[in-house]
């Protein structure tokens, strides 16, 4: 079977779907219009389709002709609360945006479902298509796992694969992956400093939470740079800091939040305890109280080494040697596909999709209101999804 040629024949259809989805971005776990569009695309295919009970997920099972294993393919569907400023003629106007390319992921996965359905008689096993909401901070993968995703075909998958497009940082049409850590863990540090308010002219009669909070931010950065191996790094960035109502009033409280990224389970465990202890130590020195909470959101995304190599070989053989570029380092962004990879060996691959003519090092990044993705990559993305399933099932 020539899946690439078949995918090219679907190209216009995939572009139409991607642009339709781009116009109706939805966020979180409840994506009724997106779910409806996916169900319409899958209608008539020989699939066992089910929808989520607590979220707008779609799970579809394709039964192959053989009695071999099960392979899972994931595409996320949700958008971001970003007001689009691309100026595209199919841009969204509802204050939300597919700024991370999930409209492309969904379209490529529907394309793969159509390709594989047309060749089901040549599949050595079954394929599970995972259409997931809530990747952007809502842990949709965890919800789908809890609702029985891995048992959808009656037996657990032996491998799982996902694609993620990039609007910057990777050449258009080039796939990339690595074995081991592929993306960072994502965590949140929330800190509330409680002091004693007073007049700004007499700080000695108050307990200044602003000063203590600023000292905590500085101490956290110093602790990280002196406590973690540069080759197993941790990133801590304070994104919010709120305190006070007027310039001459020392407030009662100061609140800040930080994102914390790490690339190994060991580093994540150490930074979890250490950040809280640093805040408590600084609070004691300033004679203020502190509530410090470390919230684990997404774990490290770890590609199975063998599956990552298999995915690379699949791309090179199906599309050409030049279409795969190994990624030397993991990305500091995070993914809840990590939860699937914690259960099933597999791989997440990146696919460069910057707009035509754009310098990948200068184009707007994912999550930017100016981010653009070239939907010419859709056909090859769908073909790679399908090739991964066919070839992995044939391996047994």
C-alpha positions in Angstrom: 0.0 0.0 0.0 1.3 3.5 -0.8 -0.1 5.5 2.1 1.7 8.7 1.1 0.0 8.8 -2.3 -3.4 8.0 -0.6 -2.7 10.8 1.9 -2.0 13.3 -0.9 -5.3 12.4 -2.4 -6.9 13.5 0.9 -4.9 16.7 1.1 -7.7 19.1 0.1 -10.1 17.4 2.5 -7.6 17.7 5.3 -7.0 21.4 4.7 -10.7 22.0 4.6 -11.2 20.3 7.9 -8.2 22.0 9.5 -9.4 25.5 8.5 -13.0 24.7 9.7 -11.6 23.6 13.1 -9.4 26.7 13.2 -12.5 28.9 12.9 -14.2 27.4 16.0 -11.6 27.0 18.7 -12.7 25.6 22.0 -10.8 25.4 25.3 -10.7 22.9 28.1 -12.4 19.6 28.4 -15.7 20.6 26.9 -15.4 20.9 23.1 -18.9 20.2 21.7 -18.4 21.7 18.2 -15.0 20.2 17.7 -16.3 16.8 18.9 -19.2 17.1 16.5 -16.9 17.9 13.6 -14.7 14.9 14.4 -17.6 12.5 14.7 -18.9 13.8 11.3 -15.5 13.0 9.7 -15.5 9.5 11.2 -19.1 8.7 10.2 -19.3 5.9 7.8 -15.9 4.5 8.5 -15.6 0.9 9.9 -14.8 2.2 13.4 -16.1 1.4 16.9 -16.6 5.0 18.2 -17.3 6.1 21.7 -17.3 9.5 23.4 -16.2 10.5 26.9 -18.5 10.7 29.9 -16.8 13.6 31.6 -15.2 15.3 28.7 -15.6 15.8 24.9 -13.3 13.0 23.9 -13.6 10.7 21.0 -12.1 7.2 21.0 -12.3 5.1 17.8 -11.2 1.5 17.4 -10.3 0.1 14.0 -10.3 -3.7 13.8 -7.7 -5.1 11.5 -7.7 -8.4 9.6 -5.1 -10.0 11.8 -5.1 -11.0 15.5 -2.0 -9.0 16.3 -1.4 -6.3 18.8 -3.0 -2.9 19.4 -1.4 0.5 18.5 -2.7 3.8 19.8 -2.5 7.1 17.9 -3.2 10.4 19.7 -4.4 13.8 18.4 -5.3 16.6 20.8 -8.2 18.9 19.9 -8.3 21.9 22.3 -7.3 25.5 21.7 -6.0 28.3 23.9 -7.6 31.5 25.5 -5.6 33.6 23.0 -7.1 36.4 20.8 -5.8 35.6 17.3 -3.9 38.3 15.4 -2.7 36.4 12.3 -5.0 38.1 9.9 -5.7 34.8 8.1 -9.0 34.6 6.2 -10.0 31.7 8.4 -8.8 33.2 11.7 -10.9 32.7 14.8 -12.8 35.7 16.2 -14.1 34.4 19.6 -11.1 35.3 21.8 -9.7 31.8 21.5 -7.1 30.4 19.1 -5.6 27.2 17.8 -2.2 28.8 18.7 -0.6 25.4 19.3 -1.7 23.6 16.2 -4.1 21.2 17.7 -6.4 21.8 14.7 -3.7 20.2 12.6 -3.2 17.3 14.9 -6.9 16.5 14.8 -7.1 16.8 11.0 -4.0 14.5 10.6 -5.5 11.9 12.9 -8.8 11.9 11.0 -6.8 11.5 7.9 -5.0 8.5 9.3 -8.3 7.0 10.4 -9.5 7.2 6.8 -6.3 5.9 5.3 -6.2 2.9 7.7 -9.9 2.2 7.3 -9.3 1.9 3.5 -6.6 -0.7 4.1 -8.0 -2.5 7.2 -7.7 -5.9 5.4 -3.9 -5.4 5.5 -3.6 -4.5 9.2 -2.1 -7.2 11.4 -3.9 -5.9 14.5 -6.1 -3.1 15.8 -5.7 0.7 16.0 -7.1 3.0 18.7 -7.5 6.7 17.6 -7.4 9.0 20.7 -9.0 12.4 20.0 -8.3 14.3 23.2 -9.5 17.5 24.7 -7.9 19.4 27.5 -4.2 19.1 26.7 -3.6 22.8 27.5 -3.5 22.6 31.2 -6.6 20.5 31.8 -5.0 17.0 31.9 -7.3 15.5 29.3 -5.1 12.5 28.9 -5.5 11.6 32.5 -9.2 11.8 32.2 -9.3 9.6 29.2 -7.0 7.0 30.9 -9.4 7.0 33.9 -12.3 6.4 31.6 -10.7 3.2 30.1 -8.8 4.5 27.1 -6.2 1.7 27.2 -8.9 -1.0 27.3 -10.9 0.4 24.4 -9.8 -2.4 22.0 -10.2 -5.1 24.6 -6.4 -5.4 25.2 -3.8 -2.8 26.0 -1.8 -1.2 23.2 1.8 -2.3 22.8 2.8 1.2 21.5 1.5 4.7 21.3 2.5 7.6 19.1 1.7 11.3 18.8 2.7 14.2 16.5 3.0 17.8 17.5 3.5 20.7 15.0 5.8 23.6 15.6 5.4 27.0 14.1 9.0 27.9 14.8 12.3 26.2 15.7 12.1 23.4 13.1 12.2 23.3 9.3 8.9 22.9 7.6 8.0 19.3 6.8 10.8 17.9 9.0 10.0 15.4 11.8 12.1 15.3 14.9 12.3 13.1 18.1 14.8 11.6 20.5 14.8 8.7 22.9 14.5 9.4 26.6 13.2 12.8 27.9 11.4 14.6 25.1 9.6 17.3 27.0 9.8 18.6 30.5 7.7 18.0 33.5 5.5 21.0 34.3 4.7 22.1 37.9 3.4 25.2 39.6 4.8 26.8 42.8 2.2 29.0 44.5 3.3 31.1 47.4 1.4 33.4 49.8 3.5 35.5 52.2 1.7 36.8 55.2 3.1 39.8 57.1 1.8 42.7 59.1 0.7 45.8 57.3 1.7 49.3 58.2 2.8 52.8 57.0 5.4 52.8 54.3 7.4 55.5 56.2 7.8 53.2 59.2 8.7 49.7 57.9 10.2 48.8 61.3 6.7 48.7 62.7 5.4 46.3 60.0 6.4 42.9 58.7 6.9 43.6 55.0 5.6 40.6 52.8 6.8 42.3 49.6 10.4 42.4 50.7 10.2 38.8 51.9 8.5 37.7 48.7 11.2 39.3 46.6 13.9 37.7 48.7 12.2 34.3 48.1 12.2 34.8 44.3 15.9 35.6 44.4 16.7 32.8 46.8 14.9 30.3 44.6 16.9 31.2 41.6 20.2 31.0 43.5 19.2 27.6 45.1 18.4 26.1 41.7 21.6 27.2 40.0 23.7 25.8 42.8 21.7 22.6 43.5 21.0 21.0 40.2 23.4 19.4 37.6 23.5 21.6 34.5 22.9 18.4 32.5 19.8 17.6 34.4 18.4 21.2 34.7 15.5 22.8 36.4 13.8 26.0 35.2 11.9 28.2 37.6 10.2 31.4 36.2 8.0 33.6 38.3 5.0 34.7 36.1 2.9 36.6 38.6 3.6 38.7 41.7 0.8 40.6 43.3 0.8 42.8 46.4 -0.4 46.1 47.8 -3.0 48.8 46.9 -1.0 52.0 47.3 2.6 53.2 47.3 2.8 54.3 50.9 1.0 51.2 52.4 2.9 48.1 53.4 0.4 45.3 52.6 -0.6 42.4 54.7 0.1 39.8 52.0 2.1 39.2 48.8 1.4 36.4 46.4 3.5 35.0 43.6 3.3 32.0 41.2 6.0 30.3 39.2 6.2 27.6 36.6 8.8 24.9 37.4 10.2 22.7 34.7 12.4 19.6 35.1 13.6 16.7 32.9 13.9 13.8 35.2 11.8 12.2 38.0 14.6 12.7 40.4 15.0 16.4 39.7 11.2 16.8 39.9 11.1 15.1 43.3 14.0 17.2 44.7 12.6 20.5 43.4 9.2 19.8 44.8 10.5 19.6 48.4 13.3 22.1 48.0 11.3 25.1 46.7 8.9 24.9 49.6 11.8 24.7 52.1 13.6 27.7 50.6 10.4 29.7 50.9 10.0 28.7 54.5 13.6 29.5 55.4 13.4 33.0 53.9 10.1 33.5 55.7 11.6 32.7 59.0 14.5 35.1 58.4 12.0 37.9 57.7 9.7 36.9 60.6 6.7 36.4 58.3 4.5 33.5 57.6 4.3 31.6 54.3 2.0 29.2 52.6 4.0 27.5 49.8 2.3 24.8 47.6 4.1 22.8 44.9 1.5 21.5 42.4 2.5 18.7 40.0 0.7 19.1 36.7 2.4 17.1 33.9 5.2 14.6 34.3 8.3 14.4 32.1 7.4 13.2 28.6 9.8 10.2 28.0 10.1 8.6 24.6 10.9 4.9 24.7 14.3 4.6 23.0 13.3 1.7 20.8 10.0 3.3 19.8 11.7 6.6 19.1 14.2 4.9 16.8 11.4 3.0 15.1 9.5 6.2 14.5 12.6 7.8 13.0 13.2 4.9 10.7 9.5 5.0 9.6 9.7 8.6 8.6 13.0 8.1 6.8 11.8 5.1 4.9 8.4 6.5 4.1 9.3 10.1 3.2 13.0 10.3 2.7 16.2 10.5 4.8 16.1 14.3 4.8 12.7 14.4 6.4 13.9 13.4 9.9 16.3 15.3 12.1 17.2 13.9 15.6 16.5 16.4 18.4 19.7 16.6 20.5 17.8 18.1 23.5 14.4 17.8 25.1 12.0 20.8 24.8 11.2 22.7 28.0 7.5 22.7 27.2 5.3 20.0 28.6 2.6 17.5 27.3 0.0 15.3 29.0 0.8 12.6 26.4 3.4 11.9 29.0 0.7 10.1 31.0 0.1 7.7 28.1 3.8 7.1 27.7 4.1 6.3 31.4 1.7 3.4 30.7 2.6 2.4 27.1 6.0 2.5 25.4 5.9 4.9 22.5 7.1 8.2 21.1 6.1 11.8 20.6 7.5 13.4 17.4 7.7 17.1 16.4 6.8 18.2 12.9 8.0 21.6 11.6 5.1 23.6 10.1 6.2 27.3 9.9 4.5 29.3 7.2 6.0 29.3 3.7 8.8 31.7 3.3 9.3 32.2 7.1 12.6 31.7 8.9 11.9 29.0 11.4 14.2 30.8 13.9 12.2 34.0 13.6 8.6 33.0 13.0 6.1 33.3 15.9 6.2 30.5 18.4 3.4 28.2 19.4 1.0 29.9 21.8 1.7 33.3 20.2 -1.4 35.2 18.8 0.7 35.5 15.6 1.5 31.8 15.3 0.8 30.4 11.8 1.1 26.8 10.7 1.5 25.6 7.1 -1.3 23.1 6.5 0.6 21.7 3.5 2.1 19.3 6.1 -1.2 17.7 6.9 -1.0 14.9 4.2 2.4 13.8 5.3 1.4 13.9 8.9 -1.6 11.7 8.3 0.6 9.3 6.2 3.2 9.1 9.0 0.5 8.3 11.6 -0.8 5.6 9.4 2.7 4.2 8.6 3.5 4.0 12.2 0.4 1.9 12.9 0.9 -0.4 9.9 4.5 -1.0 10.5 4.3 -1.4 14.3 1.4 -3.9 14.0 3.4 -5.9 11.5 6.3 -6.2 14.0 3.9 -7.8 16.5 
